[in-house]
């Protein structure tokens, strides 16, 4: 996920820097729009890796899958020595969520939580588009 987000963050950050250099003003609307786009896209990384992964729905889904595999005599395979999104790294709050909800309920809830990332991306697209159109004028 970070490799998909970082190019957008770097491009919008560069454009914000360029907009600042051309006006030398921190209140320039083009500069501010690029800053909003940069921060919005960057915010997806901690939202996903911290909130969704450890505390929330991704951790709950991995724990549920791990439990289902154990019931059938299997186990989740650890992919690497360091933290990986493929490992069950859920915290106790996410494990409790997995125990209270069925797999179908968890997947539906994942859709709702994941939709927030779509809205954040939309904010970044609108802000970056606004800056791009107004810079060209």
C-alpha positions, 0 to 999 in steps of 0.5 A: 500500500505505501508504494502506491501512495508515496508517488502521489505524496511526493508529486503533490509535495513537490508541486506545493514546494514549487508553488511556494517558490514561485510566490514565496507566500504560505497563504497562496491558495495553490500552495495550500491546495497542494499541501492539503492534497499531500497531507490527505494522501499521506494520512492514508498510510497511518490510517491503514497501517495503524488504525485498520491493521492493528486496532481495527478491521484488518486485524480482526479479519486476520484473527478470524482467518487464523481461527478458522484455519486452526479449526481445520488443522492449518495455520497462517504462514508467517511471511517474514521476520519483521512486521508484515501485513500478511501476519496476524498482528491484531491487538486484543481489541481487534481479536475481541471484535473478531470473536463477536462478529461473523466473517460476513459481518467483518467483511461488510464492516471492512467495506465501510471502513475502507470507504473512508480511504476512498473519501480521503483520496477524493479530498486529495484529488479535488484539492490537487485538481483545484490547484492544477486548474488554477495554476494553469489560469 
